[in-house]
């Protein structure tokens, strides 16, 4: 029926929209995020082709396309043609997802999640299955175009071949979803593979100092990485047709520093933002150049204690004079434990970078993702003496 292709299109379109929204918000993407975005887009394209196929075959009753040119006539079965396109697009999508998973496994180093490895194997199987579907559909279509077989024979062979392929895809999809559901959170993954974990209890070899430092750095990031959030509201902007357009705009930025104390905290902050445009233009980019707004935000911000039911530490929060569509933020956070560990800041020398918009959750950038505009922003050093000192008592 037509319900299943429509449901698949809806799910894949929402997934692709999420990845494309992230891609639009970033200055540049690294290889992993680019592969994920391409994969999601190709899966959405395959789902769209499947919906068109269902409409053409079931809704319009078209079993074959005929093209006549002079004395020559070319006939392509609808089912095999669309089936080959769906398989080809899905093959490309699965290939890019496999590339993304490979990069995740490479970056995991010694703490590989076994469920992530199972996901990779499931995607490898999907690559083979989708490739077989594309070869079957396009191969039979080519044979019909050159009059090697007739349309009923092509359709019959395609359905016979797709029987085991569909069963294989169903099994691989089930394995993939189960592995995705069982995949560990970053903290669970750390506890399962750190030097005092059960998995490594039987290994009595000395732990290299470099590995100890790396594991401790990772633990500090998990426990003390700054948390950021935004408050937004709808704002009316004049349109190019004399109408008004509603845009979600960021009004307030909040930064939580877990474990921070005024006597020992140190924070380097760099902030750029894209303000809400004066006019909304149809079919054109409405992104304004990013501006350095760190000093303007700090003037209107205030420091308080994090509420006891939300954690322990300091909260820095402030509004913007002009609402922002997108923010890019870099934080280099130091607390006593960071000094004790002998590292520069939480997240390494470059700290932690974030991209925030009103429509999607905050994006924590990986070290491999370039931020040329954010790198040029003025850095402001905040301490308990000049800014990070709450007025009220804890």
Secondary structure as the mmCIF struct_conf table of DSSP 4:
data_model
#
loop_
_struct_conf.conf_type_id
_struct_conf.id
_struct_conf.beg_label_comp_id
_struct_conf.beg_label_asym_id
_struct_conf.beg_label_seq_id
_struct_conf.end_label_comp_id
_struct_conf.end_label_asym_id
_struct_conf.end_label_seq_id
HELX_RH_AL_P HELX_RH_AL_P1 UNK A 2 UNK A 25
BEND BEND1 UNK A 26 UNK A 27
HELX_RH_AL_P HELX_RH_AL_P2 UNK A 31 UNK A 54
HELX_RH_PI_P HELX_RH_PI_P1 UNK A 55 UNK A 59
BEND BEND2 UNK A 60 UNK A 60
STRN STRN1 UNK A 64 UNK A 69
TURN_TY1_P TURN_TY1_P1 UNK A 70 UNK A 71
STRN STRN2 UNK A 72 UNK A 77
HELX_RH_AL_P HELX_RH_AL_P3 UNK A 78 UNK A 108
TURN_TY1_P TURN_TY1_P2 UNK A 109 UNK A 110
HELX_RH_AL_P HELX_RH_AL_P4 UNK A 114 UNK A 145
TURN_TY1_P TURN_TY1_P3 UNK A 146 UNK A 147
BEND BEND3 UNK A 148 UNK A 149
HELX_RH_AL_P HELX_RH_AL_P5 UNK A 151 UNK A 182
HELX_LH_PP_P HELX_LH_PP_P1 UNK A 183 UNK A 185
HELX_RH_AL_P HELX_RH_AL_P6 UNK A 186 UNK A 193
BEND BEND4 UNK A 194 UNK A 194
TURN_TY1_P TURN_TY1_P4 UNK A 195 UNK A 196
BEND BEND5 UNK A 197 UNK A 197
HELX_RH_3T_P HELX_RH_3T_P1 UNK A 198 UNK A 200
TURN_TY1_P TURN_TY1_P5 UNK A 201 UNK A 202
BEND BEND6 UNK A 205 UNK A 205
HELX_LH_PP_P HELX_LH_PP_P2 UNK A 206 UNK A 208
HELX_RH_AL_P HELX_RH_AL_P7 UNK A 209 UNK A 224
STRN STRN3 UNK A 227 UNK A 239
TURN_TY1_P TURN_TY1_P6 UNK A 240 UNK A 241
BEND BEND7 UNK A 242 UNK A 242
STRN STRN4 UNK A 244 UNK A 258
TURN_TY1_P TURN_TY1_P7 UNK A 259 UNK A 259
TURN_TY1_P TURN_TY1_P8 UNK A 262 UNK A 264
STRN STRN5 UNK A 266 UNK A 275
HELX_LH_PP_P HELX_LH_PP_P3 UNK A 276 UNK A 277
BEND BEND8 UNK A 278 UNK A 278
STRN STRN6 UNK A 279 UNK A 280
TURN_TY1_P TURN_TY1_P9 UNK A 282 UNK A 283
BEND BEND9 UNK A 284 UNK A 284
HELX_LH_PP_P HELX_LH_PP_P4 UNK A 287 UNK A 290
STRN STRN7 UNK A 291 UNK A 292
HELX_RH_AL_P HELX_RH_AL_P8 UNK A 294 UNK A 299
TURN_TY1_P TURN_TY1_P10 UNK A 300 UNK A 300
STRN STRN8 UNK A 301 UNK A 305
HELX_LH_PP_P HELX_LH_PP_P5 UNK A 306 UNK A 307
HELX_RH_3T_P HELX_RH_3T_P2 UNK A 308 UNK A 310
BEND BEND10 UNK A 312 UNK A 312
STRN STRN9 UNK A 313 UNK A 334
HELX_RH_AL_P HELX_RH_AL_P9 UNK A 336 UNK A 341
TURN_TY1_P TURN_TY1_P11 UNK A 342 UNK A 342
BEND BEND11 UNK A 344 UNK A 345
TURN_TY1_P TURN_TY1_P12 UNK A 346 UNK A 347
BEND BEND12 UNK A 348 UNK A 348
TURN_TY1_P TURN_TY1_P13 UNK A 349 UNK A 350
STRN STRN10 UNK A 352 UNK A 357
BEND BEND13 UNK A 358 UNK A 360
HELX_LH_PP_P HELX_LH_PP_P6 UNK A 361 UNK A 362
STRN STRN11 UNK A 363 UNK A 364
HELX_LH_PP_P HELX_LH_PP_P7 UNK A 365 UNK A 366
TURN_TY1_P TURN_TY1_P14 UNK A 367 UNK A 368
BEND BEND14 UNK A 369 UNK A 369
HELX_RH_AL_P HELX_RH_AL_P10 UNK A 372 UNK A 375
TURN_TY1_P TURN_TY1_P15 UNK A 376 UNK A 376
BEND BEND15 UNK A 377 UNK A 377
HELX_LH_PP_P HELX_LH_PP_P8 UNK A 378 UNK A 379
STRN STRN12 UNK A 380 UNK A 383
TURN_TY1_P TURN_TY1_P16 UNK A 384 UNK A 387
BEND BEND16 UNK A 391 UNK A 392
#
